[in-house]
Amino acid sequence: TVFTFRTRPQVKQISVDDVDSFKKVRNIANGNLASVKKMAERKINRGICNILNQSDKKDWGGERNDIFSTRVVMKGKRVPSSFALKGKGTKGALTPKKMGKNGDQIPRLFQGTAEAHFVVHNDIVEESVFDLMQTHAIQKSIETGKKILYSVIDGNDLARLVNAYSQSFN
């Protein structure tokens, strides 16, 4: 069986440096992973929401995302975005299995209207997280006909973000 798509999937992996809303991070060359390894998910949530100038929300299991925002700016335009956050409660390198009680946090992250999807972890992120995000981005692009962006902000990039926006993470 040969599959033909009405539209070619439009998917792009981006980095924290590609986000205008986080532009100060571009001036920070390296992050100090040790400085964020013990950071709680709640603090990460508050910090990112402060940068985006929006209220944070209380975390609860089974949610689609930890942050949904229409205030993320890329290339001068606002892009609806969803974030999955992992803090000190998630030990060691992040794998899909550590994301959600049933390992289903990435599929849930790609539900809804967001066009950019972020996983933020205060430590190392395994390649399998990137692979799964790419798979879901392709699927969502095919279903919606839209360009879908995805990004992983690991501990080093989170440390750069905290350094660049220290007042937001207090």
C-alpha positions in Angstrom: 0.0 0.0 0.0 1.3 3.4 -0.9 0.3 6.4 1.2 0.0 9.8 -0.3 -0.5 12.9 1.8 -2.6 15.9 0.9 0.1 18.1 2.4 3.7 17.4 3.2 4.3 17.4 6.9 5.9 20.7 8.0 7.9 20.1 11.2 10.9 21.8 12.6 13.0 21.2 15.7 13.9 24.5 17.4 16.1 25.5 20.3 15.7 27.9 23.1 17.8 30.4 21.0 15.1 30.4 18.3 12.4 31.9 20.7 12.2 35.7 20.6 10.5 35.6 24.0 13.7 34.1 25.4 16.1 36.3 23.4 18.3 37.2 26.4 19.5 33.6 26.4 21.4 34.2 23.2 24.0 36.2 25.2 24.7 33.2 27.6 27.2 30.8 26.1 27.0 27.9 28.5 24.7 26.9 31.3 25.7 25.4 34.7 23.7 22.2 34.9 24.5 21.8 38.6 22.8 25.2 39.3 19.4 23.8 38.1 19.5 20.1 39.0 17.7 20.7 42.3 15.1 23.1 40.8 11.5 22.2 41.5 9.0 22.0 38.6 6.9 24.7 40.3 9.8 27.1 40.2 10.5 26.3 36.5 6.7 26.9 35.8 6.7 30.3 37.6 9.9 31.4 35.9 8.8 30.6 32.4 5.3 32.2 33.1 7.0 35.3 34.5 9.1 35.6 31.3 6.0 35.3 29.2 4.1 37.7 31.4 1.3 35.4 32.2 -0.1 33.7 35.3 1.1 30.2 36.2 -1.3 27.4 37.0 -1.3 24.7 39.6 0.0 21.3 38.4 -2.3 18.2 38.4 -1.8 14.8 37.0 -3.4 13.9 33.6 -3.3 17.4 32.2 -2.4 18.1 28.6 0.5 20.4 29.5 2.0 22.3 32.4 1.9 25.6 30.6 -0.2 26.7 27.6 0.6 30.2 26.2 -0.4 32.4 23.4 2.4 34.8 24.4 5.4 32.9 23.0 6.9 35.0 20.2 9.0 33.5 17.3 10.2 35.5 14.3 8.1 38.4 15.5 4.8 36.4 15.6 2.9 34.9 18.5 2.8 31.1 18.4 0.4 29.1 20.6 2.7 26.9 22.7 2.5 24.1 25.2 5.1 23.1 27.7 5.8 19.9 29.7 8.0 20.6 32.6 10.2 18.2 34.7 12.0 19.3 37.8 13.9 17.7 40.7 11.2 15.2 41.2 12.3 13.5 38.0 15.7 12.0 38.8 18.4 11.6 36.2 18.2 11.6 32.4 14.7 12.2 31.1 13.1 9.4 29.0 9.5 9.1 27.7 8.8 6.5 30.5 9.4 9.2 33.1 6.9 11.5 31.5 3.5 10.9 33.0 2.1 8.1 35.1 1.6 6.0 32.0 4.5 7.5 30.0 2.0 9.4 27.9 2.9 13.0 28.6 4.4 13.7 25.2 1.3 12.4 23.3 -0.9 14.6 25.6 1.4 17.6 25.0 0.6 17.4 21.3 -3.2 17.5 21.8 -5.0 20.8 21.4 -4.3 23.9 19.4 -0.6 24.6 20.2 1.7 24.8 17.3 5.0 24.8 19.3 5.7 22.1 21.9 8.4 22.3 24.5 9.8 19.7 27.0 11.8 21.4 29.8 13.9 19.3 32.1 16.5 20.3 34.7 19.0 17.6 33.7 20.0 15.5 30.6 17.3 14.5 28.1 17.7 11.3 26.2 17.4 11.1 22.4 14.2 9.0 22.7 12.4 12.1 23.9 13.4 14.0 20.8 12.4 11.1 18.6 9.0 10.8 20.2 8.4 14.5 19.9 9.3 14.4 16.2 6.9 11.6 15.6 4.0 13.4 17.3 4.9 16.7 15.5 4.8 14.9 12.1 1.5 13.3 12.9 0.0 16.6 14.1 1.3 18.4 11.0 -0.4 15.8 8.8 -3.6 16.1 10.7 -3.8 19.9 10.8 -1.9 20.9 7.7 0.1 23.4 9.9 3.8 23.8 10.6 4.5 22.2 14.0 7.5 23.2 16.0 9.1 21.2 18.9 11.9 21.9 21.3 13.7 20.3 24.2 15.2 22.6 26.8 17.6 20.4 28.8 19.4 21.3 32.0 22.1 23.3 30.3 19.7 25.4 28.3 17.5 25.8 31.4 20.5 27.1 33.3 21.1 29.6 30.5 17.5 30.7 30.7 17.7 31.1 34.5 20.9 33.0 34.1 19.5 35.3 31.5 16.2 35.9 33.3 17.3 35.4 37.0 14.7 37.9 38.3 11.9 35.7 36.8 13.1 32.6 38.7 13.3 34.2 42.2 
